[in-house]
């Protein structure tokens, strides 16, 4: 069996959310959804429902262990990403070809 390598795979997850918004027009209701992501707590509100629809692979490439370690160090400082960097090597999914 050949030696295993590390691969970084990017995906995009799609959710369908439903909101109920009281507004003067549909355009204003649409704007309210856009403002929800402003990071201002006054703009945030909960969806009525949320359903996971799909996950699509958008990109992938081979990386080294050093690339992985550097990525985790960078993510520690990145407040725009939700990351479990403290798990370290436990984040690497290892395919068991024998099962």
HELIX and SHEET records of a PDB file:
HELIX    1   1 UNK A   26  UNK A   35  1                                  10    
HELIX    2   2 UNK A   41  UNK A   43  5                                   3    
HELIX    3   3 UNK A   65  UNK A   76  1                                  12    
HELIX    4   4 UNK A   85  UNK A   91  5                                   7    
SHEET    1   A 2 UNK A   6  UNK A  18  0                                        
SHEET    2   A 2 UNK A  49  UNK A  63 -1                                        
END                                                                             
